[in-house]
């Protein structure tokens, strides 16, 4: 039995550089008719496509944004937010500026960036605003920052800046920017796995009765946290080697995920449990 379906956006619902298909929205409508709630769990801020998709899939319901740092409904009402310490934010931004690195700061309702590498600007529907380094620093010290992202080419797999105390780092990838790594900085326990536990409490469901689908390394904690993890066949090998696989994202893998969840609504199939 599946009581909640959680979906990543980029590389799961949305293929690189392509719009979300009508077939996905039709499948989501069937899920709503069957009483199956769908929540998104994305690294995007609560704006642009992520906000629109959350409103369409679950208006008035909580969803996960900022890679797990924010749980809120599409209107912006917050269930949970992980704010970074000011001292850590200042140190990361200063170090990124010193090395002239593309830097993004994520607030609860918007994202700002500075020092862009032209290749990082192709996220056509990611609602972010370009500012100067000085403006970015001013925003960061006057607003709550949930997450910082620094982008580098893939030949920089480790953190390009020193990681301050009380801050954790992990690397991920964007399907829209092949050959690049996004370095994500948050407070501890601010990832998609922790967010799934909080989201399940919001919905009043047991994680063992939740299905989730994602395609990137940042999705692994989310997949480990649920009873029914699935990944698109064109996901990163770190995921396809560990979790059950469905069709490709370009082939509407998210539609197949919804169909599987609906099939299990009344079945007693024992969930796949990650035991790594």
N, C-alpha and C positions, 0 to 999 in steps of 0.2 A: 504493500500500500504506500503510495506517495502522497504526502499531505502538502508539500510545497516544492516548487521548482525554482531553482536559482540559476541564472544565466549570466555569463560574462558577455560583454558587447563585442569588442574588437577581436576578430578571429574566431568568434563563436556565433553570435547573431549576425554580425556584419563582416562580410569579406572585405579584404583590402580595396579601398578606393571605390567600392560599390555601395549603392543604396540598399537598405534593408528591403527584402522582397515582400511582395503582397502575400505570397504563400505563407510566410512566417506570421504575418498579422492574422491571416485566416486561421492558422493553427492555434495562435494565441486566443482567438475568439472562441474556438472550440473548447479550449482549456477553461476559460471563464465560465462557459455554459455548463461545463461539467463540475464546477465548483473547485477547480484546481488553481490556487493563486500562483502567480509568477512574479518573482522579484529579480531585479538586476543587481549584479555585483561587479562593479567596474572601477578602473583606476581613474576614470574621468571625473571632473568636478560636477557638481549639481547645477549644470547649465547646458545650453546647446542641445545636442542630440541626446545626451544622457537624461536630461530633464524631460524632454519631449517623450522619450521612450518609456520612462518611468510613469509618466502621466497616462500614457496610452495603455500600458500593461497593468498598472496597479494604482489608480488615482486614490489619494488619501491613505495609501499603504506605505510602510517603510521599505526603503531600498538601500543598497550599499554603494557609496561613492568614495573617491579618493583612495582607492586600493584597500579599503577597510577602515580608514580613519573617520569616516562620517556615515552614520545611519540616519536617514531623514526621509520624509515623504516629499513628493515632487514640489509641494508649495514652499519647502524650506524648513518646515517644522522639524526640529532635531530630536532624535531618540538618543543619540550618543555621538560625541565628538572627541577625538584625541588631539589635543593641542600640544605643539612642541614647545620646549622651554626657550625663552627669549635668547639666552646666552648661546645655546646651540645653534639657533637660527642665524644669529649674527655671525658666528664663526664660519658656518658653512657658506653663507652668501659672500663673506669677505674673501674666503679662499677661492671660491669659484670666480669671483671678479678678478682676483690676482692672476689666475690662469686663463682668463677670458673664455670661460666655459659657458655654453648655453645653459641657462638656469631658469627654473620655473618654481613659483611658490603657489601653493594651493590653499585658499581660504575656504570657509564653509560653502560659499556661494559663487566663487569665481576663481580663476587662475590667471596669473600674470607671468610674463617671461621677459628675459633680457639677454642680450648677446647672442642672437640666433645664428646658428649655422644654417645656410640656405636649405640644406636637406631636411631640417627638422620642421620646416614650415608647411609640409605637405599634408598635415592633419586637417583636412579641409573643413570638417564639421566639429572640430574640437574648439569650444568657445574659450579662447585665451586672449589676453590683451598684451601687446608689445609696449614696453616702457624702457626708459634708460636704466642703467645700473643704479644711479642715484635714486631714481623713483622706486625701483624695486626694493632697495634697502629701506627707504622711508616707509613703504607699505608694510614691509616685513616686521618693522619694530613698532608699528602702530595698530596692527590687526592680528587676530589669532591665526597662526599658521599651522595647518594640519599636516602638511607634507611638502617636502622640497624634492624636486627632480633635477638632476644634472644629466645632460645628454652628451655622450661621447661616441666615437667610432668603436667598432667591436674589438679593436686591438687594445682597448683599455678595460679589461674584464674586472679589475678590482676598483675600489673606490678611488676616484681621482682627487679627493680631499681627505684630510684627517677627520675621523669620525669622533665628534665630541662625546663626552660622557653623558649618558642618559638618552642617547640617540642610537638607533639601529639602522643598518644599511642593507639593502638587497638590490640585486641587478635584475632587470627584466628586458623584454624586447617589444618593439612595436611592429605589428604586421604591416603598417603603412610606411615604415622606414627601415627596410632591410639593411643590414650592415651596421646598425647603430644599437647602442645599449642605453637604456635609461636607468640611472642610478637613483634609487628612491630612498629618502631619509625620513623616518618617522620616530615616534616614541616606541618603546618595546610593546609587544602584544597588540600592535596596530596593523594587522594584516587581514587578508580575506578569511583566514581560518577563524580568528577571534571574532570577526564580524559575523560569520555564519552562526556562531553560538548565540550572540546577542540578537541577531535577526530571528532565530528560531524562538527565542523567548518572547519577542514582540508578537510573533504569529501564534504562539502557544502550541508549537509542534516539537516533536522529538527529532533531533538531527538524523537518527537512524531511518526515519521515514521521509527524508528529503533527498531529492535528486538535484545534482548540480552539474554544469558543463562549463569547461574552460579550456584554453588552448596554450597558455604560457606558463612559465615557471612561477610567476606570481599567483597563479591559480591553484598550485599544488596544495597549500594549506586549506583552501576551500574544499578541494576534492577529498582530502584526507578526513575532513570534518563531517562528511555526510555518508549516509548508507548506500546511496546510488550515484557514484561518480561516473561521468562519461566525458570523453574528449573527441573532438573531430579528428578524422584520419590524417588531416594535414597539419595537426598540432605539432609542437616541438617533440622531438624523440624522447625527451625526458618524461613526457606525459604519456605518449602512445605506448611506451615500453612498460608502463606501470598501471594503467587504467583501461577499462573497457572502451572500445573505439566505435564511433558511428561514422556516417559519411563525411565528406569534406565540407568545410565552411562554404566554399564557392558553390557546392551542390546542396545548400540549405540543410546542413547538419542540424541546426537548431530546430527545424521542423521535425526531423526524425526524433530528436530528444523529446519534444513535446508529445509526439505520438507514442513513444515508449512509456512516458510518464502516465499518459491516459490509459494505456493498456494495463498498467499496474494499479490503477485506482482501486480495483476490486479484487486483485489477485493477492496471493500469499507468498509470492516468490521471495525467498530470503535475500536480503540486500547484499551486494558486494561490499565487504569491509576491508579497507586498506589496513594492513597489519605491519607495514614496514617497520 
